Amino acid sequence: RLSPMASQGMPKVSNGGKTYTFTIKKGFKFSNGAPVTSANFKRAFDRGINKEMQSPASSFMDDIASWKAPNASTFVVTQKKVAPDFMARMSMMFFAAVPANLPFTAEGIKAPTISAGPYYLKEWNAKSSALMVRNPYWKNNVEPFKSLGFKNNLDSVRWIVGADVATQRLQCEKGGAGICSFPSAHAAELAREDCPNSSQLFVK
């Protein structure tokens, strides 16, 4: 079920079901402490439709007539016609708040990034590794990693890219990694072995 996060509540719908007016929640902040305003959502829409970005978001915006931020706390989106899936689309990553000055560049931006979510990307080394750390200003109850079976909040997550199967298995076996990807046969073997982290081994 959809639930408001950066919005004070569900949007006000008018104009025969074609116009949605969102009121931005006070106190919602980016990882650098800057407040999230309607301008940050407008920028996300501007980037999505910008041809230079070549973003998949544009395919979800064909039936949107306009979007505007008349003031810091109000964001208004008007459809060309009534679209029952509009709210579901608004929950997609393309339309999350971004800094109002985030450039239009199809090549992407360098770390560290600024995020309004529970984490932000602190390090990014292409084809090698990435480090994600908690947004110190995050005050919502949403904790994405609990759905993966983690009991506590994670302070950081590091991704290692390109490790071979044997290395990944060893990392999981010795507690050097929390989530690994290798053939299911390896997981079955680990479950049978006297693995020091067997109580934390879950196969999905």
Buried (B, 14 or more C-beta within 10 A) or exposed (E): EEEEBBBEEEBEBEEEEBBBBBBBBEEBBBBBEBBBBBBBBBBBBBBBBBEEBEBEBBEBBEBBEEBEBEEBBBBBBBBEEEBEEBEEBBEEEBBBBBBBEBEEEEEEBEBBBBBBBBBBBBBBEEEEBBBBBBBEBBEEEEEEBEEEEBEEEBEEBEBBEEBEEEBBBBBBBEEEBBBBEBEEEBBEEBEEEEBEEEEEEEEE
